Amino acid sequence: MGESERGESAPRRRVSYWCANGHESRPSFAMEADVPENWDCPRCGLPAGRDEQTPPAPPRNEPYKTHLAYVKERRSDADGEAILEEALAKLRRQREEP
């Protein structure tokens, strides 16, 4: 369906956003719509803001962590040894039972 068959479109305005790489994007919004403070840059994906001089900082990417790395953050070596000893004792008891 073409625009002429849908009726009149809402009055629109273009808003400029700039990312840390200096890219400008100009999405259009309805005049009565709330304009967001940030917009994702369509060229590089970084967040873009409406102030060209101080664009939003790129997000900090956390390095990938394994399950073991998360466990080591929560448990000390002594905790790990105690849990291991408890699990081994349980296995030994099960082996002794007929």
mmCIF file as gemmi writes it, N, C-alpha and C atoms, coordinates in Angstrom:
data_model
loop_
_atom_site.group_PDB
_atom_site.id
_atom_site.type_symbol
_atom_site.label_atom_id
_atom_site.label_alt_id
_atom_site.label_comp_id
_atom_site.label_asym_id
_atom_site.label_entity_id
_atom_site.label_seq_id
_atom_site.pdbx_PDB_ins_code
_atom_site.Cartn_x
_atom_site.Cartn_y
_atom_site.Cartn_z
_atom_site.occupancy
_atom_site.B_iso_or_equiv
_atom_site.pdbx_formal_charge
_atom_site.auth_seq_id
_atom_site.auth_asym_id
_atom_site.pdbx_PDB_model_num
ATOM 1 N N . MET Axp A 1 ? 0.848 -1.159 0 1 0 ? 1 A 1
ATOM 2 C CA . MET Axp A 1 ? 0 0 0 1 0 ? 1 A 1
ATOM 3 C C . MET Axp A 1 ? 0.905 1.236 0 1 0 ? 1 A 1
ATOM 4 N N . GLY Axp A 2 ? 0.674 2.145 -0.883 1 0 ? 2 A 1
ATOM 5 C CA . GLY Axp A 2 ? 1.486 3.354 -0.977 1 0 ? 2 A 1
ATOM 6 C C . GLY Axp A 2 ? 1.092 4.384 0.062 1 0 ? 2 A 1
ATOM 7 N N . GLU Axp A 3 ? 1.941 5.38 0.231 1 0 ? 3 A 1
ATOM 8 C CA . GLU Axp A 3 ? 1.688 6.408 1.231 1 0 ? 3 A 1
ATOM 9 C C . GLU Axp A 3 ? 0.426 7.191 0.92 1 0 ? 3 A 1
ATOM 10 N N . SER Axp A 4 ? 0.145 7.421 -0.345 1 0 ? 4 A 1
ATOM 11 C CA . SER Axp A 4 ? -1.038 8.199 -0.711 1 0 ? 4 A 1
ATOM 12 C C . SER Axp A 4 ? -2.314 7.444 -0.347 1 0 ? 4 A 1
ATOM 13 N N . GLU Axp A 5 ? -2.283 6.115 -0.342 1 0 ? 5 A 1
ATOM 14 C CA . GLU Axp A 5 ? -3.462 5.334 0.009 1 0 ? 5 A 1
ATOM 15 C C . GLU Axp A 5 ? -3.661 5.207 1.512 1 0 ? 5 A 1
ATOM 16 N N . ARG Axp A 6 ? -2.631 5.461 2.293 1 0 ? 6 A 1
ATOM 17 C CA . ARG Axp A 6 ? -2.732 5.363 3.747 1 0 ? 6 A 1
ATOM 18 C C . ARG Axp A 6 ? -3.242 6.651 4.367 1 0 ? 6 A 1
ATOM 19 N N . GLY Axp A 7 ? -3.278 7.701 3.645 1 0 ? 7 A 1
ATOM 20 C CA . GLY Axp A 7 ? -3.683 8.992 4.196 1 0 ? 7 A 1
ATOM 21 C C . GLY Axp A 7 ? -2.466 9.852 4.462 1 0 ? 7 A 1
ATOM 22 N N . GLU Axp A 8 ? -2.683 10.938 5.14 1 0 ? 8 A 1
ATOM 23 C CA . GLU Axp A 8 ? -1.594 11.867 5.413 1 0 ? 8 A 1
ATOM 24 C C . GLU Axp A 8 ? -0.667 11.304 6.49 1 0 ? 8 A 1
ATOM 25 N N . SER Axp A 9 ? 0.634 11.518 6.3 1 0 ? 9 A 1
ATOM 26 C CA . SER Axp A 9 ? 1.583 11.073 7.33 1 0 ? 9 A 1
ATOM 27 C C . SER Axp A 9 ? 1.71 12.174 8.386 1 0 ? 9 A 1
ATOM 28 N N . ALA Axp A 10 ? 2.107 11.774 9.559 1 0 ? 10 A 1
ATOM 29 C CA . ALA Axp A 10 ? 2.268 12.718 10.66 1 0 ? 10 A 1
ATOM 30 C C . ALA Axp A 10 ? 3.426 13.663 10.345 1 0 ? 10 A 1
ATOM 31 N N . PRO Axp A 11 ? 3.327 14.916 10.774 1 0 ? 11 A 1
ATOM 32 C CA . PRO Axp A 11 ? 4.457 15.835 10.579 1 0 ? 11 A 1
ATOM 33 C C . PRO Axp A 11 ? 5.697 15.274 11.285 1 0 ? 11 A 1
ATOM 34 N N . ARG Axp A 12 ? 6.834 15.386 10.634 1 0 ? 12 A 1
ATOM 35 C CA . ARG Axp A 12 ? 8.047 14.76 11.146 1 0 ? 12 A 1
ATOM 36 C C . ARG Axp A 12 ? 9.152 15.776 11.313 1 0 ? 12 A 1
ATOM 37 N N . ARG Axp A 13 ? 10.137 15.399 12.134 1 0 ? 13 A 1
ATOM 38 C CA . ARG Axp A 13 ? 11.34 16.209 12.293 1 0 ? 13 A 1
ATOM 39 C C . ARG Axp A 13 ? 12.541 15.285 12.327 1 0 ? 13 A 1
ATOM 40 N N . ARG Axp A 14 ? 13.654 15.773 11.823 1 0 ? 14 A 1
ATOM 41 C CA . ARG Axp A 14 ? 14.908 15.006 11.84 1 0 ? 14 A 1
ATOM 42 C C . ARG Axp A 14 ? 15.756 15.497 13.006 1 0 ? 14 A 1
ATOM 43 N N . VAL Axp A 15 ? 16.381 14.533 13.701 1 0 ? 15 A 1
ATOM 44 C CA . VAL Axp A 15 ? 17.234 14.854 14.845 1 0 ? 15 A 1
ATOM 45 C C . VAL Axp A 15 ? 18.61 14.262 14.574 1 0 ? 15 A 1
ATOM 46 N N . SER Axp A 16 ? 19.652 15.058 14.804 1 0 ? 16 A 1
ATOM 47 C CA . SER Axp A 16 ? 21.027 14.588 14.577 1 0 ? 16 A 1
ATOM 48 C C . SER Axp A 16 ? 21.596 13.943 15.838 1 0 ? 16 A 1
ATOM 49 N N . TYR Axp A 17 ? 22.286 12.826 15.622 1 0 ? 17 A 1
ATOM 50 C CA . TYR Axp A 17 ? 22.99 12.101 16.686 1 0 ? 17 A 1
ATOM 51 C C . TYR Axp A 17 ? 24.418 11.849 16.203 1 0 ? 17 A 1
ATOM 52 N N . TRP Axp A 18 ? 25.395 11.923 17.124 1 0 ? 18 A 1
ATOM 53 C CA . TRP Axp A 18 ? 26.79 11.665 16.787 1 0 ? 18 A 1
ATOM 54 C C . TRP Axp A 18 ? 27.352 10.601 17.721 1 0 ? 18 A 1
ATOM 55 N N . CYS Axp A 19 ? 28.14 9.692 17.148 1 0 ? 19 A 1
ATOM 56 C CA . CYS Axp A 19 ? 28.797 8.652 17.946 1 0 ? 19 A 1
ATOM 57 C C . CYS Axp A 19 ? 30.247 9.043 18.197 1 0 ? 19 A 1
ATOM 58 N N . ALA Axp A 20 ? 30.968 8.264 18.975 1 0 ? 20 A 1
ATOM 59 C CA . ALA Axp A 20 ? 32.367 8.549 19.308 1 0 ? 20 A 1
ATOM 60 C C . ALA Axp A 20 ? 33.27 8.499 18.082 1 0 ? 20 A 1
ATOM 61 N N . ASN Axp A 21 ? 32.845 7.822 17.013 1 0 ? 21 A 1
ATOM 62 C CA . ASN Axp A 21 ? 33.629 7.765 15.777 1 0 ? 21 A 1
ATOM 63 C C . ASN Axp A 21 ? 33.35 8.945 14.859 1 0 ? 21 A 1
ATOM 64 N N . GLY Axp A 22 ? 32.48 9.864 15.286 1 0 ? 22 A 1
ATOM 65 C CA . GLY Axp A 22 ? 32.185 11.047 14.483 1 0 ? 22 A 1
ATOM 66 C C . GLY Axp A 22 ? 31.107 10.855 13.434 1 0 ? 22 A 1
ATOM 67 N N . HIS Axp A 23 ? 30.456 9.715 13.421 1 0 ? 23 A 1
ATOM 68 C CA . HIS Axp A 23 ? 29.38 9.482 12.448 1 0 ? 23 A 1
ATOM 69 C C . HIS Axp A 23 ? 28.134 10.24 12.878 1 0 ? 23 A 1
ATOM 70 N N . GLU Axp A 24 ? 27.463 10.838 11.918 1 0 ? 24 A 1
ATOM 71 C CA . GLU Axp A 24 ? 26.191 11.502 12.2 1 0 ? 24 A 1
ATOM 72 C C . GLU Axp A 24 ? 25.062 10.668 11.612 1 0 ? 24 A 1
ATOM 73 N N . SER Axp A 25 ? 24.034 10.463 12.391 1 0 ? 25 A 1
ATOM 74 C CA . SER Axp A 25 ? 22.818 9.819 11.869 1 0 ? 25 A 1
ATOM 75 C C . SER Axp A 25 ? 21.663 10.763 12.157 1 0 ? 25 A 1
ATOM 76 N N . ARG Axp A 26 ? 20.685 10.777 11.255 1 0 ? 26 A 1
ATOM 77 C CA . ARG Axp A 26 ? 19.568 11.708 11.368 1 0 ? 26 A 1
ATOM 78 C C . ARG Axp A 26 ? 18.237 10.977 11.21 1 0 ? 26 A 1
ATOM 79 N N . PRO Axp A 27 ? 17.824 10.224 12.224 1 0 ? 27 A 1
ATOM 80 C CA . PRO Axp A 27 ? 16.51 9.574 12.133 1 0 ? 27 A 1
ATOM 81 C C . PRO Axp A 27 ? 15.403 10.624 12.226 1 0 ? 27 A 1
ATOM 82 N N . SER Axp A 28 ? 14.244 10.268 11.686 1 0 ? 28 A 1
ATOM 83 C CA . SER Axp A 28 ? 13.12 11.202 11.771 1 0 ? 28 A 1
ATOM 84 C C . SER Axp A 28 ? 12.109 10.68 12.782 1 0 ? 28 A 1
ATOM 85 N N . PHE Axp A 29 ? 11.474 11.624 13.479 1 0 ? 29 A 1
ATOM 86 C CA . PHE Axp A 29 ? 10.493 11.317 14.514 1 0 ? 29 A 1
ATOM 87 C C . PHE Axp A 29 ? 9.248 12.148 14.254 1 0 ? 29 A 1
ATOM 88 N N . ALA Axp A 30 ? 8.112 11.64 14.686 1 0 ? 30 A 1
ATOM 89 C CA . ALA Axp A 30 ? 6.889 12.429 14.624 1 0 ? 30 A 1
ATOM 90 C C . ALA Axp A 30 ? 7.09 13.65 15.523 1 0 ? 30 A 1
ATOM 91 N N . MET Axp A 31 ? 6.492 14.768 15.141 1 0 ? 31 A 1
ATOM 92 C CA . MET Axp A 31 ? 6.673 16.025 15.89 1 0 ? 31 A 1
ATOM 93 C C . MET Axp A 31 ? 6.273 15.868 17.359 1 0 ? 31 A 1
ATOM 94 N N . GLU Axp A 32 ? 5.227 15.105 17.632 1 0 ? 32 A 1
ATOM 95 C CA . GLU Axp A 32 ? 4.752 14.981 19.011 1 0 ? 32 A 1
ATOM 96 C C . GLU Axp A 32 ? 5.452 13.859 19.787 1 0 ? 32 A 1
ATOM 97 N N . ALA Axp A 33 ? 6.318 13.106 19.127 1 0 ? 33 A 1
ATOM 98 C CA . ALA Axp A 33 ? 6.996 11.975 19.786 1 0 ? 33 A 1
ATOM 99 C C . ALA Axp A 33 ? 8.125 12.474 20.689 1 0 ? 33 A 1
ATOM 100 N N . ASP Axp A 34 ? 8.363 11.745 21.785 1 0 ? 34 A 1
ATOM 101 C CA . ASP Axp A 34 ? 9.509 12.034 22.643 1 0 ? 34 A 1
ATOM 102 C C . ASP Axp A 34 ? 10.772 11.565 21.93 1 0 ? 34 A 1
ATOM 103 N N . VAL Axp A 35 ? 11.764 12.425 21.856 1 0 ? 35 A 1
ATOM 104 C CA . VAL Axp A 35 ? 13.011 12.104 21.171 1 0 ? 35 A 1
ATOM 105 C C . VAL Axp A 35 ? 13.976 11.511 22.195 1 0 ? 35 A 1
ATOM 106 N N . PRO Axp A 36 ? 14.52 10.31 21.935 1 0 ? 36 A 1
ATOM 107 C CA . PRO Axp A 36 ? 15.442 9.693 22.9 1 0 ? 36 A 1
ATOM 108 C C . PRO Axp A 36 ? 16.765 10.449 22.973 1 0 ? 36 A 1
ATOM 109 N N . GLU Axp A 37 ? 17.403 10.385 24.134 1 0 ? 37 A 1
ATOM 110 C CA . GLU Axp A 37 ? 18.706 11.04 24.322 1 0 ? 37 A 1
ATOM 111 C C . GLU Axp A 37 ? 19.8 10.334 23.521 1 0 ? 37 A 1
ATOM 112 N N . ASN Axp A 38 ? 19.726 8.999 23.445 1 0 ? 38 A 1
ATOM 113 C CA . ASN Axp A 38 ? 20.742 8.214 22.729 1 0 ? 38 A 1
ATOM 114 C C . ASN Axp A 38 ? 20.099 7.424 21.602 1 0 ? 38 A 1
ATOM 115 N N . TRP Axp A 39 ? 20.935 7.108 20.595 1 0 ? 39 A 1
ATOM 116 C CA . TRP Axp A 39 ? 20.498 6.356 19.422 1 0 ? 39 A 1
ATOM 117 C C . TRP Axp A 39 ? 21.677 5.506 18.985 1 0 ? 39 A 1
ATOM 118 N N . ASP Axp A 40 ? 21.444 4.289 18.55 1 0 ? 40 A 1
ATOM 119 C CA . ASP Axp A 40 ? 22.543 3.438 18.077 1 0 ? 40 A 1
ATOM 120 C C . ASP Axp A 40 ? 22.969 3.895 16.689 1 0 ? 40 A 1
ATOM 121 N N . CYS Axp A 41 ? 24.276 4.095 16.513 1 0 ? 41 A 1
ATOM 122 C CA . CYS Axp A 41 ? 24.809 4.522 15.215 1 0 ? 41 A 1
ATOM 123 C C . CYS Axp A 41 ? 24.598 3.396 14.2 1 0 ? 41 A 1
ATOM 124 N N . PRO Axp A 42 ? 23.945 3.671 13.07 1 0 ? 42 A 1
ATOM 125 C CA . PRO Axp A 42 ? 23.733 2.606 12.083 1 0 ? 42 A 1
ATOM 126 C C . PRO Axp A 42 ? 25.012 2.19 11.345 1 0 ? 42 A 1
ATOM 127 N N . ARG Axp A 43 ? 26.07 3.013 11.404 1 0 ? 43 A 1
ATOM 128 C CA . ARG Axp A 43 ? 27.31 2.671 10.707 1 0 ? 43 A 1
ATOM 129 C C . ARG Axp A 43 ? 28.227 1.776 11.531 1 0 ? 43 A 1
ATOM 130 N N . CYS Axp A 44 ? 28.357 2.073 12.847 1 0 ? 44 A 1
ATOM 131 C CA . CYS Axp A 44 ? 29.318 1.3 13.648 1 0 ? 44 A 1
ATOM 132 C C . CYS Axp A 44 ? 28.689 0.634 14.868 1 0 ? 44 A 1
ATOM 133 N N . GLY Axp A 45 ? 27.44 0.977 15.204 1 0 ? 45 A 1
ATOM 134 C CA . GLY Axp A 45 ? 26.756 0.328 16.314 1 0 ? 45 A 1
ATOM 135 C C . GLY Axp A 45 ? 27.017 0.945 17.675 1 0 ? 45 A 1
ATOM 136 N N . LEU Axp A 46 ? 27.892 1.95 17.754 1 0 ? 46 A 1
ATOM 137 C CA . LEU Axp A 46 ? 28.159 2.596 19.038 1 0 ? 46 A 1
ATOM 138 C C . LEU Axp A 46 ? 26.979 3.477 19.435 1 0 ? 46 A 1
ATOM 139 N N . PRO Axp A 47 ? 26.844 3.774 20.729 1 0 ? 47 A 1
ATOM 140 C CA . PRO Axp A 47 ? 25.783 4.699 21.119 1 0 ? 47 A 1
ATOM 141 C C . PRO Axp A 47 ? 26.104 6.101 20.614 1 0 ? 47 A 1
ATOM 142 N N . ALA Axp A 48 ? 25.076 6.817 20.191 1 0 ? 48 A 1
ATOM 143 C CA . ALA Axp A 48 ? 25.235 8.175 19.684 1 0 ? 48 A 1
ATOM 144 C C . ALA Axp A 48 ? 24.359 9.107 20.5 1 0 ? 48 A 1
ATOM 145 N N . GLY Axp A 49 ? 24.849 10.324 20.706 1 0 ? 49 A 1
ATOM 146 C CA . GLY Axp A 49 ? 24.105 11.321 21.463 1 0 ? 49 A 1
ATOM 147 C C . GLY Axp A 49 ? 23.848 12.552 20.633 1 0 ? 49 A 1
ATOM 148 N N . ARG Axp A 50 ? 23.09 13.483 21.189 1 0 ? 50 A 1
ATOM 149 C CA . ARG Axp A 50 ? 22.701 14.663 20.428 1 0 ? 50 A 1
ATOM 150 C C . ARG Axp A 50 ? 23.724 15.786 20.502 1 0 ? 50 A 1
ATOM 151 N N . ASP Axp A 51 ? 24.734 15.679 21.377 1 0 ? 51 A 1
ATOM 152 C CA . ASP Axp A 51 ? 25.778 16.688 21.48 1 0 ? 51 A 1
ATOM 153 C C . ASP Axp A 51 ? 26.998 16.223 20.673 1 0 ? 51 A 1
ATOM 154 N N . GLU Axp A 52 ? 27.283 16.927 19.58 1 0 ? 52 A 1
ATOM 155 C CA . GLU Axp A 52 ? 28.38 16.513 18.698 1 0 ? 52 A 1
ATOM 156 C C . GLU Axp A 52 ? 29.733 16.593 19.405 1 0 ? 52 A 1
ATOM 157 N N . GLN Axp A 53 ? 29.905 17.545 20.309 1 0 ? 53 A 1
ATOM 158 C CA . GLN Axp A 53 ? 31.192 17.743 20.979 1 0 ? 53 A 1
ATOM 159 C C . GLN Axp A 53 ? 31.474 16.679 22.041 1 0 ? 53 A 1
ATOM 160 N N . THR Axp A 54 ? 30.429 16.138 22.66 1 0 ? 54 A 1
ATOM 161 C CA . THR Axp A 54 ? 30.626 15.118 23.703 1 0 ? 54 A 1
ATOM 162 C C . THR Axp A 54 ? 29.697 13.929 23.464 1 0 ? 54 A 1
ATOM 163 N N . PRO Axp A 55 ? 30.041 13.092 22.488 1 0 ? 55 A 1
ATOM 164 C CA . PRO Axp A 55 ? 29.213 11.902 22.249 1 0 ? 55 A 1
ATOM 165 C C . PRO Axp A 55 ? 29.371 10.901 23.382 1 0 ? 55 A 1
ATOM 166 N N . PRO Axp A 56 ? 28.415 9.986 23.558 1 0 ? 56 A 1
ATOM 167 C CA . PRO Axp A 56 ? 28.529 8.975 24.62 1 0 ? 56 A 1
ATOM 168 C C . PRO Axp A 56 ? 29.773 8.109 24.423 1 0 ? 56 A 1
ATOM 169 N N . ALA Axp A 57 ? 30.354 7.7 25.519 1 0 ? 57 A 1
ATOM 170 C CA . ALA Axp A 57 ? 31.536 6.834 25.462 1 0 ? 57 A 1
ATOM 171 C C . ALA Axp A 57 ? 31.134 5.448 24.985 1 0 ? 57 A 1
ATOM 172 N N . PRO Axp A 58 ? 32.008 4.77 24.258 1 0 ? 58 A 1
ATOM 173 C CA . PRO Axp A 58 ? 31.712 3.394 23.854 1 0 ? 58 A 1
ATOM 174 C C . PRO Axp A 58 ? 31.537 2.514 25.079 1 0 ? 58 A 1
ATOM 175 N N . PRO Axp A 59 ? 30.654 1.515 25.005 1 0 ? 59 A 1
ATOM 176 C CA . PRO Axp A 59 ? 30.471 0.63 26.162 1 0 ? 59 A 1
ATOM 177 C C . PRO Axp A 59 ? 31.727 -0.191 26.414 1 0 ? 59 A 1
ATOM 178 N N . ARG Axp A 60 ? 31.963 -0.48 27.671 1 0 ? 60 A 1
ATOM 179 C CA . ARG Axp A 60 ? 33.126 -1.298 28.052 1 0 ? 60 A 1
ATOM 180 C C . ARG Axp A 60 ? 32.737 -2.755 27.914 1 0 ? 60 A 1
ATOM 181 N N . ASN Axp A 61 ? 33.465 -3.467 27.099 1 0 ? 61 A 1
ATOM 182 C CA . ASN Axp A 61 ? 33.191 -4.887 26.894 1 0 ? 61 A 1
ATOM 183 C C . ASN Axp A 61 ? 33.927 -5.71 27.933 1 0 ? 61 A 1
ATOM 184 N N . GLU Axp A 62 ? 33.178 -6.503 28.671 1 0 ? 62 A 1
ATOM 185 C CA . GLU Axp A 62 ? 33.778 -7.402 29.647 1 0 ? 62 A 1
ATOM 186 C C . GLU Axp A 62 ? 34.315 -8.625 28.904 1 0 ? 62 A 1
ATOM 187 N N . PRO Axp A 63 ? 35.506 -9.086 29.259 1 0 ? 63 A 1
ATOM 188 C CA . PRO Axp A 63 ? 36.026 -10.291 28.611 1 0 ? 63 A 1
ATOM 189 C C . PRO Axp A 63 ? 35.174 -11.506 28.977 1 0 ? 63 A 1
ATOM 190 N N . TYR Axp A 64 ? 35.168 -12.481 28.092 1 0 ? 64 A 1
ATOM 191 C CA . TYR Axp A 64 ? 34.41 -13.708 28.328 1 0 ? 64 A 1
ATOM 192 C C . TYR Axp A 64 ? 34.984 -14.431 29.531 1 0 ? 64 A 1
ATOM 193 N N . LYS Axp A 65 ? 34.11 -14.877 30.412 1 0 ? 65 A 1
ATOM 194 C CA . LYS Axp A 65 ? 34.547 -15.643 31.583 1 0 ? 65 A 1
ATOM 195 C C . LYS Axp A 65 ? 33.931 -17.033 31.532 1 0 ? 65 A 1
ATOM 196 N N . THR Axp A 66 ? 34.728 -18.005 31.901 1 0 ? 66 A 1
ATOM 197 C CA . THR Axp A 66 ? 34.23 -19.374 31.983 1 0 ? 66 A 1
ATOM 198 C C . THR Axp A 66 ? 33.457 -19.546 33.284 1 0 ? 66 A 1
ATOM 199 N N . HIS Axp A 67 ? 32.743 -20.645 33.374 1 0 ? 67 A 1
ATOM 200 C CA . HIS Axp A 67 ? 32.029 -20.962 34.607 1 0 ? 67 A 1
ATOM 201 C C . HIS Axp A 67 ? 33.011 -21.064 35.768 1 0 ? 67 A 1
ATOM 202 N N . LEU Axp A 68 ? 34.155 -21.677 35.518 1 0 ? 68 A 1
ATOM 203 C CA . LEU Axp A 68 ? 35.166 -21.83 36.561 1 0 ? 68 A 1
ATOM 204 C C . LEU Axp A 68 ? 35.658 -20.467 37.065 1 0 ? 68 A 1
ATOM 205 N N . ALA Axp A 69 ? 35.81 -19.495 36.171 1 0 ? 69 A 1
ATOM 206 C CA . ALA Axp A 69 ? 36.252 -18.158 36.579 1 0 ? 69 A 1
ATOM 207 C C . ALA Axp A 69 ? 35.23 -17.511 37.516 1 0 ? 69 A 1
ATOM 208 N N . TYR Axp A 70 ? 33.937 -17.673 37.207 1 0 ? 70 A 1
ATOM 209 C CA . TYR Axp A 70 ? 32.905 -17.126 38.089 1 0 ? 70 A 1
ATOM 210 C C . TYR Axp A 70 ? 32.912 -17.826 39.446 1 0 ? 70 A 1
ATOM 211 N N . VAL Axp A 71 ? 33.107 -19.136 39.446 1 0 ? 71 A 1
ATOM 212 C CA . VAL Axp A 71 ? 33.162 -19.883 40.706 1 0 ? 71 A 1
ATOM 213 C C . VAL Axp A 71 ? 34.353 -19.407 41.537 1 0 ? 71 A 1
ATOM 214 N N . LYS Axp A 72 ? 35.499 -19.214 40.9 1 0 ? 72 A 1
ATOM 215 C CA . LYS Axp A 72 ? 36.692 -18.77 41.624 1 0 ? 72 A 1
ATOM 216 C C . LYS Axp A 72 ? 36.514 -17.376 42.209 1 0 ? 72 A 1
ATOM 217 N N . GLU Axp A 73 ? 35.664 -16.549 41.586 1 0 ? 73 A 1
ATOM 218 C CA . GLU Axp A 73 ? 35.387 -15.227 42.146 1 0 ? 73 A 1
ATOM 219 C C . GLU Axp A 73 ? 34.603 -15.336 43.451 1 0 ? 73 A 1
ATOM 220 N N . ARG Axp A 74 ? 33.741 -16.349 43.535 1 0 ? 74 A 1
ATOM 221 C CA . ARG Axp A 74 ? 32.863 -16.49 44.7 1 0 ? 74 A 1
ATOM 222 C C . ARG Axp A 74 ? 33.464 -17.344 45.803 1 0 ? 74 A 1
ATOM 223 N N . ARG Axp A 75 ? 34.386 -18.217 45.492 1 0 ? 75 A 1
ATOM 224 C CA . ARG Axp A 75 ? 34.908 -19.175 46.473 1 0 ? 75 A 1
ATOM 225 C C . ARG Axp A 75 ? 36.419 -19.03 46.607 1 0 ? 75 A 1
ATOM 226 N N . SER Axp A 76 ? 36.889 -19.206 47.836 1 0 ? 76 A 1
ATOM 227 C CA . SER Axp A 76 ? 38.337 -19.219 48.06 1 0 ? 76 A 1
ATOM 228 C C . SER Axp A 76 ? 38.853 -20.632 47.8 1 0 ? 76 A 1
ATOM 229 N N . ASP Axp A 77 ? 40.175 -20.778 47.763 1 0 ? 77 A 1
ATOM 230 C CA . ASP Axp A 77 ? 40.761 -22.11 47.58 1 0 ? 77 A 1
ATOM 231 C C . ASP Axp A 77 ? 40.371 -23.028 48.734 1 0 ? 77 A 1
ATOM 232 N N . ALA Axp A 78 ? 40.318 -22.474 49.939 1 0 ? 78 A 1
ATOM 233 C CA . ALA Axp A 78 ? 39.937 -23.278 51.115 1 0 ? 78 A 1
ATOM 234 C C . ALA Axp A 78 ? 38.489 -23.76 50.987 1 0 ? 78 A 1
ATOM 235 N N . ASP Axp A 79 ? 37.592 -22.875 50.5 1 0 ? 79 A 1
ATOM 236 C CA . ASP Axp A 79 ? 36.194 -23.28 50.28 1 0 ? 79 A 1
ATOM 237 C C . ASP Axp A 79 ? 36.119 -24.406 49.255 1 0 ? 79 A 1
ATOM 238 N N . GLY Axp A 80 ? 36.9 -24.278 48.193 1 0 ? 80 A 1
ATOM 239 C CA . GLY Axp A 80 ? 36.898 -25.302 47.147 1 0 ? 80 A 1
ATOM 240 C C . GLY Axp A 80 ? 37.393 -26.649 47.671 1 0 ? 80 A 1
ATOM 241 N N . GLU Axp A 81 ? 38.441 -26.618 48.467 1 0 ? 81 A 1
ATOM 242 C CA . GLU Axp A 81 ? 38.961 -27.865 49.038 1 0 ? 81 A 1
ATOM 243 C C . GLU Axp A 81 ? 37.947 -28.504 49.979 1 0 ? 81 A 1
ATOM 244 N N . ALA Axp A 82 ? 37.245 -27.695 50.779 1 0 ? 82 A 1
ATOM 245 C CA . ALA Axp A 82 ? 36.237 -28.229 51.697 1 0 ? 82 A 1
ATOM 246 C C . ALA Axp A 82 ? 35.085 -28.862 50.914 1 0 ? 82 A 1
ATOM 247 N N . ILE Axp A 83 ? 34.632 -28.221 49.852 1 0 ? 83 A 1
ATOM 248 C CA . ILE Axp A 83 ? 33.536 -28.766 49.039 1 0 ? 83 A 1
ATOM 249 C C . ILE Axp A 83 ? 33.973 -30.056 48.363 1 0 ? 83 A 1
ATOM 250 N N . LEU Axp A 84 ? 35.21 -30.067 47.837 1 0 ? 84 A 1
ATOM 251 C CA . LEU Axp A 84 ? 35.733 -31.271 47.194 1 0 ? 84 A 1
ATOM 252 C C . LEU Axp A 84 ? 35.84 -32.413 48.194 1 0 ? 84 A 1
ATOM 253 N N . GLU Axp A 85 ? 36.351 -32.144 49.378 1 0 ? 85 A 1
ATOM 254 C CA . GLU Axp A 85 ? 36.487 -33.184 50.396 1 0 ? 85 A 1
ATOM 255 C C . GLU Axp A 85 ? 35.125 -33.728 50.793 1 0 ? 85 A 1
ATOM 256 N N . GLU Axp A 86 ? 34.135 -32.854 50.913 1 0 ? 86 A 1
ATOM 257 C CA . GLU Axp A 86 ? 32.776 -33.286 51.255 1 0 ? 86 A 1
ATOM 258 C C . GLU Axp A 86 ? 32.204 -34.197 50.167 1 0 ? 86 A 1
ATOM 259 N N . ALA Axp A 87 ? 32.409 -33.828 48.904 1 0 ? 87 A 1
ATOM 260 C CA . ALA Axp A 87 ? 31.904 -34.643 47.796 1 0 ? 87 A 1
ATOM 261 C C . ALA Axp A 87 ? 32.608 -35.998 47.747 1 0 ? 87 A 1
ATOM 262 N N . LEU Axp A 88 ? 33.939 -36.018 47.984 1 0 ? 88 A 1
ATOM 263 C CA . LEU Axp A 88 ? 34.682 -37.277 47.982 1 0 ? 88 A 1
ATOM 264 C C . LEU Axp A 88 ? 34.242 -38.179 49.131 1 0 ? 88 A 1
ATOM 265 N N . ALA Axp A 89 ? 34.001 -37.599 50.294 1 0 ? 89 A 1
ATOM 266 C CA . ALA Axp A 89 ? 33.539 -38.393 51.445 1 0 ? 89 A 1
ATOM 267 C C . ALA Axp A 89 ? 32.183 -39.019 51.142 1 0 ? 89 A 1
ATOM 268 N N . LYS Axp A 90 ? 31.32 -38.27 50.484 1 0 ? 90 A 1
ATOM 269 C CA . LYS Axp A 90 ? 29.994 -38.794 50.127 1 0 ? 90 A 1
ATOM 270 C C . LYS Axp A 90 ? 30.14 -39.965 49.147 1 0 ? 90 A 1
ATOM 271 N N . LEU Axp A 91 ? 31.018 -39.831 48.155 1 0 ? 91 A 1
ATOM 272 C CA . LEU Axp A 91 ? 31.245 -40.912 47.196 1 0 ? 91 A 1
ATOM 273 C C . LEU Axp A 91 ? 31.838 -42.155 47.891 1 0 ? 91 A 1
ATOM 274 N N . ARG Axp A 92 ? 32.751 -41.941 48.825 1 0 ? 92 A 1
ATOM 275 C CA . ARG Axp A 92 ? 33.363 -43.079 49.546 1 0 ? 92 A 1
ATOM 276 C C . ARG Axp A 92 ? 32.3 -43.819 50.378 1 0 ? 92 A 1
ATOM 277 N N . ARG Axp A 93 ? 31.407 -43.082 51.017 1 0 ? 93 A 1
ATOM 278 C CA . ARG Axp A 93 ? 30.337 -43.716 51.797 1 0 ? 93 A 1
ATOM 279 C C . ARG Axp A 93 ? 29.423 -44.528 50.888 1 0 ? 93 A 1
ATOM 280 N N . GLN Axp A 94 ? 29.11 -43.996 49.708 1 0 ? 94 A 1
ATOM 281 C CA . GLN Axp A 94 ? 28.24 -44.729 48.785 1 0 ? 94 A 1
ATOM 282 C C . GLN Axp A 94 ? 28.908 -46.016 48.308 1 0 ? 94 A 1
ATOM 283 N N . ARG Axp A 95 ? 30.218 -45.986 48.127 1 0 ? 95 A 1
ATOM 284 C CA . ARG Axp A 95 ? 30.95 -47.168 47.673 1 0 ? 95 A 1
ATOM 285 C C . ARG Axp A 95 ? 31.018 -48.231 48.747 1 0 ? 95 A 1
ATOM 286 N N . GLU Axp A 96 ? 31.038 -47.809 50.003 1 0 ? 96 A 1
ATOM 287 C CA . GLU Axp A 96 ? 31.111 -48.755 51.101 1 0 ? 96 A 1
ATOM 288 C C . GLU Axp A 96 ? 29.788 -49.44 51.364 1 0 ? 96 A 1
ATOM 289 N N . GLU Axp A 97 ? 28.685 -48.79 51.024 1 0 ? 97 A 1
ATOM 290 C CA . GLU Axp A 97 ? 27.367 -49.39 51.263 1 0 ? 97 A 1
ATOM 291 C C . GLU Axp A 97 ? 27.111 -50.49 50.227 1 0 ? 97 A 1
ATOM 292 N N . PRO Axp A 98 ? 26.534 -51.609 50.696 1 0 ? 98 A 1
ATOM 293 C CA . PRO Axp A 98 ? 26.305 -52.728 49.755 1 0 ? 98 A 1
ATOM 294 C C . PRO Axp A 98 ? 25.178 -52.493 48.809 1 0 ? 98 A 1
